[in-house]
Protein backbone atom coordinates (compact mmCIF):
# COMPACT_ATOMS: atom_id res chain seq x y z
CA UNK A 1 0.00 0.00 0.00
CA UNK A 2 2.79 2.43 0.91
CA UNK A 3 4.72 1.57 -2.25
CA UNK A 4 1.62 2.25 -4.30
CA UNK A 5 1.32 5.73 -2.84
CA UNK A 6 4.98 6.49 -3.39
CA UNK A 7 4.73 5.53 -7.06
CA UNK A 8 2.02 8.10 -7.74
CA UNK A 9 1.74 11.75 -6.84
CA UNK A 10 -0.36 12.63 -3.82
CA UNK A 11 -3.05 15.14 -4.79
CA UNK A 12 -3.24 18.40 -2.85
CA UNK A 13 -6.08 20.90 -2.74
CA UNK A 14 -5.38 24.58 -2.02
CA UNK A 15 -8.35 26.39 -0.49
CA UNK A 16 -8.24 30.18 -0.64
CA UNK A 17 -10.87 32.80 0.01
CA UNK A 18 -11.24 36.08 1.77
CA UNK A 19 -11.71 36.45 5.50
CA UNK A 20 -14.84 34.70 6.75
CA UNK A 21 -15.85 33.26 3.39
CA UNK A 22 -16.34 29.74 4.76
CA UNK A 23 -13.03 27.95 4.13
CA UNK A 24 -12.98 26.25 7.53
CA UNK A 25 -16.59 25.09 7.15
CA UNK A 26 -15.77 23.68 3.72
CA UNK A 27 -12.88 21.67 5.18
CA UNK A 28 -14.90 20.45 8.15
CA UNK A 29 -17.65 19.22 5.82
CA UNK A 30 -15.00 17.54 3.68
CA UNK A 31 -13.58 15.67 6.67
CA UNK A 32 -16.99 14.47 7.79
CA UNK A 33 -17.83 13.05 4.34
CA UNK A 34 -14.42 12.12 2.95
CA UNK A 35 -15.31 8.50 2.03
CA UNK A 36 -12.54 6.88 4.05
CA UNK A 37 -9.60 8.91 2.75
CA UNK A 38 -6.73 9.81 5.06
CA UNK A 39 -6.35 13.59 4.76
CA UNK A 40 -3.47 15.73 5.99
CA UNK A 41 -4.30 19.36 6.74
CA UNK A 42 -2.08 22.44 6.63
CA UNK A 43 -3.83 25.46 8.13
CA UNK A 44 -2.42 28.96 7.78
CA UNK A 45 -3.98 31.78 9.79
CA UNK A 46 -3.32 35.52 9.84
CA UNK A 47 -3.29 36.38 13.55
CA UNK A 48 -1.81 34.94 16.72
CA UNK A 49 -4.90 32.98 17.80
CA UNK A 50 -5.34 29.65 16.00
CA UNK A 51 -9.13 29.61 15.65
CA UNK A 52 -9.52 27.59 12.44
CA UNK A 53 -7.42 24.64 13.58
CA UNK A 54 -9.35 24.57 16.87
CA UNK A 55 -12.66 24.41 15.00
CA UNK A 56 -11.44 21.63 12.70
CA UNK A 57 -9.69 19.46 15.30
CA UNK A 58 -11.90 17.01 17.07
CA UNK A 59 -14.24 16.72 14.11
CA UNK A 60 -14.82 13.07 15.01
CA UNK A 61 -13.17 11.55 11.95
CA UNK A 62 -10.57 8.97 12.94
CA UNK A 63 -8.94 9.28 9.51
CA UNK A 64 -8.01 12.87 10.29
CA UNK A 65 -6.60 12.97 13.80
CA UNK A 66 -5.13 16.04 15.45
CA UNK A 67 -1.69 14.70 14.49
CA UNK A 68 -2.64 15.14 10.83
CA UNK A 69 -3.27 18.88 11.31
CA UNK A 70 -0.32 21.26 10.93
CA UNK A 71 -0.87 24.90 11.82
CA UNK A 72 1.20 27.79 10.45
CA UNK A 73 0.04 30.72 12.57
CA UNK A 74 0.48 34.48 12.50
CA UNK A 75 1.70 34.84 8.95
CA UNK A 76 0.92 34.39 5.31
CA UNK A 77 1.87 31.12 3.68
CA UNK A 78 2.53 32.85 0.36
CA UNK A 79 5.30 34.85 2.07
CA UNK A 80 6.92 31.95 3.95
CA UNK A 81 6.99 29.15 1.39
CA UNK A 82 10.66 28.29 1.82
CA UNK A 83 10.82 28.83 5.58
CA UNK A 84 7.62 27.12 6.69
CA UNK A 85 5.63 25.40 3.96
CA UNK A 86 8.34 23.25 2.41
CA UNK A 87 9.57 21.82 5.74
CA UNK A 88 5.99 20.90 6.62
CA UNK A 89 5.51 19.18 3.28
CA UNK A 90 8.75 17.26 3.71
CA UNK A 91 7.59 16.15 7.16
CA UNK A 92 4.29 14.90 5.76
CA UNK A 93 6.03 13.04 2.93
CA UNK A 94 8.40 11.33 5.37
CA UNK A 95 5.57 9.64 7.28
CA UNK A 96 5.41 5.87 7.19
CA UNK A 97 1.72 6.02 6.30
CA UNK A 98 1.27 8.66 3.64
CA UNK A 99 -1.99 10.58 3.29
CA UNK A 100 -4.37 9.97 0.42
CA UNK A 101 -4.89 13.71 0.03
CA UNK A 102 -3.42 16.95 1.37
CA UNK A 103 -5.64 19.96 2.02
CA UNK A 104 -4.11 23.40 2.53
CA UNK A 105 -6.21 26.21 3.96
CA UNK A 106 -4.54 29.55 3.29
CA UNK A 107 -5.21 32.63 5.36
CA UNK A 108 -7.84 35.03 4.08
CA UNK A 109 -5.09 37.44 3.04
CA UNK A 110 -2.90 34.93 1.20
CA UNK A 111 -2.13 34.99 -2.50
CA UNK A 112 -2.45 31.39 -3.74
CA UNK A 113 -0.13 31.67 -6.76
CA UNK A 114 3.23 31.64 -4.88
CA UNK A 115 2.04 28.60 -2.94
CA UNK A 116 0.99 26.73 -6.07
CA UNK A 117 4.30 27.64 -7.67
CA UNK A 118 6.12 26.02 -4.73
CA UNK A 119 4.85 22.62 -5.85
CA UNK A 120 7.38 22.85 -8.70
CA UNK A 121 10.24 22.81 -6.19
CA UNK A 122 12.49 19.73 -6.60
CA UNK A 123 11.81 18.58 -3.03
CA UNK A 124 8.12 17.90 -3.70
CA UNK A 125 7.32 18.10 -7.43
CA UNK A 126 7.78 14.36 -8.00
CA UNK A 127 5.72 13.45 -4.94
CA UNK A 128 2.75 15.84 -4.89
CA UNK A 129 0.57 17.62 -7.44
CA UNK A 130 -2.00 20.37 -6.96
CA UNK A 131 -5.31 18.68 -7.74
CA UNK A 132 -6.99 22.08 -7.74
CA UNK A 133 -7.17 25.58 -6.30
CA UNK A 134 -10.51 26.54 -4.79
CA UNK A 135 -11.64 30.09 -4.05
CA UNK A 136 -14.43 30.28 -1.48
CA UNK A 137 -16.45 33.48 -1.87
CA UNK A 138 -18.72 35.14 0.69
CA UNK A 139 -21.68 35.89 -1.58
CA UNK A 140 -23.45 38.49 0.61
CA UNK A 141 -20.18 40.33 1.28
CA UNK A 142 -19.40 40.62 -2.44
CA UNK A 143 -22.99 41.64 -3.14
CA UNK A 144 -22.58 44.44 -0.59
CA UNK A 145 -19.34 45.58 -2.22
CA UNK A 146 -17.12 44.94 0.81
CA UNK A 147 -14.53 42.65 -0.80
CA UNK A 148 -14.74 43.50 -4.48
CA UNK A 149 -13.57 46.39 -6.60
CA UNK A 150 -16.38 48.92 -7.13
CA UNK A 151 -15.58 51.15 -10.12
CA UNK A 152 -18.09 53.83 -9.09
CA UNK A 153 -16.69 54.15 -5.58
CA UNK A 154 -13.10 54.14 -6.83
CA UNK A 155 -13.88 56.90 -9.30
CA UNK A 156 -15.61 58.96 -6.61
CA UNK A 157 -12.57 58.50 -4.34
CA UNK A 158 -10.25 59.61 -7.12
CA UNK A 159 -12.22 62.82 -7.49
CA UNK A 160 -11.72 63.50 -3.78
CA UNK A 161 -8.08 62.37 -3.72
CA UNK A 162 -5.87 62.94 -6.74
CA UNK A 163 -3.18 60.67 -5.26
CA UNK A 164 -5.44 57.60 -5.45
CA UNK A 165 -4.46 55.95 -8.73
CA UNK A 166 -4.41 52.28 -7.76
CA UNK A 167 -6.74 49.56 -6.60
CA UNK A 168 -7.21 48.90 -2.92
CA UNK A 169 -5.18 46.09 -1.30
CA UNK A 170 -8.39 44.23 -0.48
CA UNK A 171 -9.62 44.16 -4.06
CA UNK A 172 -6.20 43.03 -5.29
CA UNK A 173 -6.16 40.05 -2.90
CA UNK A 174 -9.74 39.20 -3.86
CA UNK A 175 -9.01 39.32 -7.60
CA UNK A 176 -5.73 37.38 -7.28
CA UNK A 177 -7.53 34.57 -5.45
CA UNK A 178 -10.13 34.36 -8.20
CA UNK A 179 -7.52 34.52 -10.97
CA UNK A 180 -5.67 31.49 -9.57
CA UNK A 181 -8.75 29.35 -8.91
CA UNK A 182 -9.74 26.16 -10.73
CA UNK A 183 -13.10 26.15 -8.94
CA UNK A 184 -15.08 28.96 -7.29
CA UNK A 185 -17.48 28.19 -4.45
CA UNK A 186 -20.10 30.94 -4.15
CA UNK A 187 -20.99 30.41 -0.51
CA UNK A 188 -23.85 31.57 1.73
CA UNK A 189 -26.32 31.27 -1.15
CA UNK A 190 -29.16 30.95 1.38
CA UNK A 191 -28.69 34.68 2.02
CA UNK A 192 -29.01 35.56 -1.67
CA UNK A 193 -31.92 35.78 -4.04
CA UNK A 194 -31.67 33.84 -7.31
CA UNK A 195 -31.18 37.01 -9.35
CA UNK A 196 -28.40 38.05 -6.96
CA UNK A 197 -26.71 34.66 -7.38
CA UNK A 198 -26.81 35.00 -11.17
CA UNK A 199 -25.42 38.55 -11.03
CA UNK A 200 -22.60 37.47 -8.73
CA UNK A 201 -21.80 34.47 -10.92
CA UNK A 202 -21.31 36.78 -13.89
CA UNK A 203 -19.19 39.18 -11.82
CA UNK A 204 -16.92 36.41 -10.50
CA UNK A 205 -16.40 34.91 -13.96
CA UNK A 206 -15.08 38.29 -15.14
CA UNK A 207 -12.15 37.93 -12.71
CA UNK A 208 -11.46 34.23 -13.33
CA UNK A 209 -9.72 32.28 -16.06
CA UNK A 210 -11.65 30.84 -18.98
CA UNK A 211 -13.30 27.50 -18.21
CA UNK A 212 -13.43 27.91 -14.41
CA UNK A 213 -16.63 26.56 -12.87
CA UNK A 214 -18.72 28.10 -10.08
CA UNK A 215 -20.52 25.98 -7.49
CA UNK A 216 -23.37 27.51 -5.49
CA UNK A 217 -23.24 26.44 -1.83
CA UNK A 218 -25.06 26.93 1.46
CA UNK A 219 -23.01 26.67 4.66
CA UNK A 220 -20.03 25.60 2.48
CA UNK A 221 -21.56 22.18 1.85
CA UNK A 222 -20.03 20.84 -1.36
CA UNK A 223 -19.69 17.12 -2.25
CA UNK A 224 -16.12 15.87 -1.57
CA UNK A 225 -15.86 14.49 -5.09
CA UNK A 226 -16.15 18.04 -6.43
CA UNK A 227 -13.60 19.47 -4.00
CA UNK A 228 -10.92 16.77 -4.33
CA UNK A 229 -11.54 15.49 -7.86
CA UNK A 230 -10.56 18.43 -10.05
CA UNK A 231 -7.34 16.87 -11.40
CA UNK A 232 -6.05 20.21 -12.69
CA UNK A 233 -2.31 19.74 -11.99
CA UNK A 234 -2.37 23.45 -11.28
CA UNK A 235 1.37 23.88 -10.76
CA UNK A 236 1.94 23.01 -14.43
CA UNK A 237 -0.35 25.85 -15.51
CA UNK A 238 1.13 28.54 -13.27
CA UNK A 239 1.97 31.00 -16.05
CA UNK A 240 -1.69 31.30 -17.05
CA UNK A 241 -2.72 32.38 -13.54
CA UNK A 242 -2.10 36.12 -13.74
CA UNK A 243 -1.71 38.16 -10.57
CA UNK A 244 -1.39 41.80 -9.50
CA UNK A 245 1.92 40.80 -7.91
CA UNK A 246 3.56 38.92 -10.80
CA UNK A 247 6.29 41.54 -11.07
CA UNK A 248 6.86 41.92 -7.34
CA UNK A 249 10.24 40.70 -6.10
CA UNK A 250 8.75 40.00 -2.71
CA UNK A 251 5.17 40.10 -1.46
CA UNK A 252 4.39 41.19 2.06
CA UNK A 253 1.12 42.01 3.80
CA UNK A 254 2.18 45.39 5.15
CA UNK A 255 -1.32 46.70 4.43
CA UNK A 256 -2.91 44.45 7.07
CA UNK A 257 -2.50 44.05 10.79
CA UNK A 258 -3.90 41.81 13.50
CA UNK A 259 -4.01 41.77 17.28
CA UNK A 260 -5.51 39.53 19.96
CA UNK A 261 -7.91 40.91 22.57
CA UNK A 262 -7.93 38.99 25.86
CA UNK A 263 -11.15 39.21 27.82
CA UNK A 264 -12.28 37.79 31.12
CA UNK A 265 -15.48 35.89 31.78
CA UNK A 266 -18.26 37.30 29.59
CA UNK A 267 -21.43 38.08 31.54
CA UNK A 268 -23.51 39.43 28.65
CA UNK A 269 -22.50 38.20 25.16
CA UNK A 270 -25.23 40.32 23.54
CA UNK A 271 -23.73 43.47 25.04
CA UNK A 272 -20.28 42.45 23.79
CA UNK A 273 -21.72 41.84 20.32
CA UNK A 274 -23.18 45.35 20.22
CA UNK A 275 -19.82 46.78 21.29
CA UNK A 276 -18.06 44.82 18.56
CA UNK A 277 -20.48 46.07 15.91
CA UNK A 278 -19.69 49.65 16.96
CA UNK A 279 -15.96 48.87 16.77
CA UNK A 280 -16.30 47.26 13.34
CA UNK A 281 -18.17 50.23 11.93
CA UNK A 282 -15.89 52.85 13.48
CA UNK A 283 -12.53 51.18 12.76
CA UNK A 284 -13.34 49.30 9.53
CA UNK A 285 -12.46 45.91 11.00
CA UNK A 286 -12.39 43.20 8.32
CA UNK A 287 -12.61 40.14 10.51
CA UNK A 288 -13.06 39.11 14.16
CA UNK A 289 -12.92 35.51 15.32
CA UNK A 290 -12.29 33.68 18.55
CA UNK A 291 -13.71 31.99 21.62
CA UNK A 292 -15.63 33.26 24.65
CA UNK A 293 -16.02 31.93 28.17
CA UNK A 294 -19.64 32.72 29.05
CA UNK A 295 -20.49 32.90 32.76
CA UNK A 296 -22.46 29.89 33.94
CA UNK A 297 -22.18 28.03 30.62
CA UNK A 298 -20.30 24.70 30.36
CA UNK A 299 -19.75 25.05 26.61
CA UNK A 300 -17.25 27.08 24.61
CA UNK A 301 -18.77 29.99 22.70
CA UNK A 302 -17.48 30.70 19.17
CA UNK A 303 -17.70 34.22 17.74
CA UNK A 304 -17.10 35.00 14.05
CA UNK A 305 -17.57 38.38 12.40
CA UNK A 306 -17.24 39.42 8.76
CA UNK A 307 -17.76 43.13 8.46
CA UNK A 308 -20.80 44.01 10.59
CA UNK A 309 -22.27 40.49 10.44
CA UNK A 310 -21.63 38.52 13.63
CA UNK A 311 -22.34 34.83 14.20
CA UNK A 312 -22.19 33.25 17.66
CA UNK A 313 -22.73 29.64 18.72
CA UNK A 314 -21.63 27.02 21.26
CA UNK A 315 -19.45 24.37 19.63
CA UNK A 316 -18.36 22.00 22.44
CA UNK A 317 -17.95 21.52 26.18
CA UNK A 318 -14.91 22.95 27.91
CA UNK A 319 -12.61 20.10 28.95
CA UNK A 320 -12.43 19.19 32.67
CA UNK A 321 -8.80 20.36 32.89
CA UNK A 322 -8.95 22.91 30.09
CA UNK A 323 -8.21 26.56 30.80
CA UNK A 324 -11.33 28.55 30.01
CA UNK A 325 -10.55 31.81 28.23
CA UNK A 326 -12.04 34.59 26.13
CA UNK A 327 -9.87 35.71 23.22
CA UNK A 328 -10.70 37.43 19.96
CA UNK A 329 -8.37 38.16 17.04
CA UNK A 330 -9.01 41.35 15.05
CA UNK A 331 -7.84 41.78 11.44
CA UNK A 332 -7.94 45.12 9.64
CA UNK A 333 -6.06 47.38 7.31
CA UNK A 334 -3.28 49.35 8.98
CA UNK A 335 -3.27 51.15 11.25
CA UNK A 336 -5.51 49.55 13.89
CA UNK A 337 -6.30 51.95 16.72
CA UNK A 338 -5.87 49.34 19.42
CA UNK A 339 -6.07 51.72 22.38
CA UNK A 340 -9.41 53.14 21.21
CA UNK A 341 -10.78 49.62 20.68
CA UNK A 342 -9.69 48.59 24.18
CA UNK A 343 -11.33 51.68 25.63
CA UNK A 344 -14.61 50.86 23.89
CA UNK A 345 -14.66 47.30 25.24
CA UNK A 346 -13.66 48.34 28.76
CA UNK A 347 -16.39 50.97 28.81
N, C-alpha and C positions, 0 to 999 in steps of 0.2 A: 504493500500500500504506500509506504513512504517513497520507495523507488519510483512508483508511478507518478507521485506528485512532483518529484524532483525532475522527471523527464519532461514535464510540461510546465508552462508558465502559470503561476498563480494569478488569477484575476484580482484586480483592485478597483474599487469604486471610490471616486473622489466626490464628496458631497459639499457643495458650496451654497451660499445663500446669505442674504443680508441678515442683520441682527434680528432675531425673533421670528424668522420666516417659518420655522418648523423643522429644522434639520434634525434636532435631537428626537423629536417625535417620529420622524421618518425612520431613523435608525432603530428606535425602540420597537416600532411596529415590525421592522425587518427581522429583528432578533426573535420576536415572538412567533413569527410565521416563516422561519427560514428553512423549513423542510429538511431538518437534520444536518445542515451544513455547519462546520466549525468555522466561526468567523472571528478574526482578529480585528480589534478596533484601535485606531489612533485618533485621539480627540485633542484638538487644538483650540484653546480658548484665549480670548483677549481679556485680560483681567486676572487678578490674583486669586480669585475664588473659583474653584473648580466645580461649577454648578452642573454642567452637562454630563460629566462623567459620573457624578453622584446620582443623577436622574436615571442614567442608563444602567449602572451597576445594580445588581440585585434584581434583574428583570425576570428571574425565575427560569432562565434557559440554561441548562447544564452544559450546553455546547458553546456557551459564551460566558465563561466564568470571569471573575474580577481580574484574574491573572492574564486574561486575554485583552484587557483594556489598558492602553498606554496613553497617559495624559501629558501633553505638552502645554503647560500653562503660561499665562502672562506673556504672550508674544504672538507673532504671526508666522505661521509655518512657511509662508512664501519668502520670508526674510531669513529663515534659519535652516534652510534645506541641508547645507553641509554639516552644520554644527549639531543639529538635533534630529532631523528626519532620517537621514541616512543611517546613523547609528541605531535608531529604533528599527528600521527595516532590516538591517543586518542581524539584529537580535532576534527578530521574528523568524528570519530565514534560517537561523542556526538551531531552532527548536527541533527536538527529535520528532515530534508530531506536528507537521506543518498544517497551517490552516487551509481550508478549502477556498476561502475568500478573505480579502482584506478590505475593510471599510475605513476611509479616512474622512473625518468631519473637520473641515477647516473652520477657523473663526469667521465671524460675520464680516470681518474687515479684510480677509485674505484674498489675494489674487491667485486664482487656481493655476494659471499658466506656468509660473516658475516651478510649482510643485509637480505638475504633469511632466515638465521638461526634465525633472530630476530622475524620472524613470528611464531615461536614456543613459544614465551614469553606468559605467562598466560594472560596478559592484552589484547592481540589481537588474540590469536590462535583460539578462538571460534567464532570470528567475521569475520576474513579475511583469505583467502588462496591465495597463489601465483599461479595464473593461469599459469604463465610461465615466464621464464627468456630468454630474447632476447639479443643476441650479434650482434651489427651492425658493419660490417667490411668495412673499406675503401679499396676496391679492388685494385686500382692503387698503394696505399701506400704499401700494402703487397707485391704486385708484384715487387715493387722497393726495397723491403727488408728493409724498414724504421721501421716497427713496428712488425717484426717477427724475430725469432731467425734464424741466418744464420750460419750453422755449419762451412762452409769454412772460413768465416770472423772471427768467434770465434777462430778457430784453428790457423789462421794466427796471431791473437792478442796474443794468448798464447805463440807463438814462440817468439814474441817481448817482452812479459811481463810475467815472470814466476809466478808472484803473481796473475794473472788472472785465477781463477779456478772455476768461477761461472758464471751463466747466467746474462745478463744485467737486471736491474730493468724494463726496458721497455718490454723486451720479457716475463718476469715473469707476469707482469700485463696482457699483451695480452693473454698469454696462460691460465691464471686463469679465464679470462672472457669467453674464449671458453669452458673451462672445466666445467663451471657452467651452460652453456646455454642449453635451451630446443629447441631453434630455432636460427639459424644463418642467418642473412640477409647479403648477399654479395652485397654491395652497389656500386654505380657508375659503373655499368656494361656497360654503354654506352661508357666508356673510355677503355674498354677491348675487345680484340678479343676473339672469341669463344674458341680457344685453350687455351688462358690465363685463361678464366673463368673455364674451365675444370681442368686445372692444379691447380688453386687456390682452387677449390672445394675439390680436393683430399688432398691438404695440410691442409686445415682447418679441415677436418674430422679426420686427424691424431691427432689433439689436442682436439677433442671433445669426448663426451661419445657415446657409441654405440646406434644407433637408432635416433640420432639427425638429423634433416632435415636442408637443406640449401635452402634458397629462393634467387633467383637472382633478383636484383632490380635496377632501374634507378631512380635517384633523391629521393631515399628512399620511393618510392610509392609501398606500399604493402596493399592488401585488409584488412580492419579492422577485418574481420572474421578470418584471419590467425593470426593476431597480438594478438587478445583478446579471441581466442577460443581454446587455447592449452589444457587447463584442466589438467595440469601436477601435481598440488598440490606439487609444488617443495620443500616446506619446509619439507615434509615427506620423501623426498629422499636425504636429505642433506649429508648423509655419503658417498654417491656414487659420490659426486661432489668434486673430489680431487683438492687440491690447493698447490702451493708452500709454502703457509704460514699456513698450517694445524697445525704445531707444534709451531707456534709463540704464545707467551703469549699475545703480543699486536702488532698490525700492525700500523705503521705510515709511512707517505710518506715523509721521510726525504731526499729521493733522488731527490725530485722535488721542484721547487720553482716558484712563480709567482709574478709579479708586474704590476701595472697599470701605463701607460704612458699618461699623460694629455697633449693634444696639443691644440693650438688655432684654428682659422679658417684656413682651408686647401685651399690654392690657387691652387695647382697643385697636384691632387690625383695620377697622373701617376708618378710624381717625388717621392712622398712618397712611392709608391709601389716599385719603384726601390731601394730606400733606405732600405726598409724592407727586400727585397730579399737579399741584401748584408748582413744585420744583421742576417738573418736566416742562411745563409751559413757560416758566420764567427763564430757565437755563438751557432750553433746547436739548434736553437729555435724549439720546438715541435709544438707550436700552438700560433697563434695570432688571437684575435677576438675583435670586438668592433664597435663603431659608429664614424662617421666623420661628421663634419659640413663643407660642401663645400661652398666656397664663391659664392654668387649669386644664390644658389640653394635652393628652398623651401622644398626639401625633405631630409630626413635623409639617410645617406649613410652607408651601412653595409659593413664591411671588415672582411673576414675570411681567415685564412691561415693555411694550413697543410703542414709542411715542406716548400719547395720552391713554392708550388702552392698557388696562391692568387686569391680569388674570391671577386669581389666588385659589389654591386648593390644598387639601391635606393629602400627602402621598404615602406616608408609612408611619409606623410607630417609632418613637425614639427608642434606641436600644437601652437595656437595663444599665449598662455601664458607659453609655455614650454621653459625651458632654453636649448639653443642650445649648444652642447659641442662636443668635439672630444676626445675620450678616447679609448685606446687599452690595453687589458690585454695580457701579454706575459707569456707563460708557458714553462719551460725548466728544464733540469736536473741541479742540483746544481754544481757549483755556477754560477749564472747569473752575468755577468759583466755589471751591470746597468749603471755605469758611462760611459763606452765606448759606450754603446748603445745610451745613451742620447747625447753624443758628435757627434755620426754619424748623428742622426736626426737633431740636431741643425745646423750642418754644411750644 
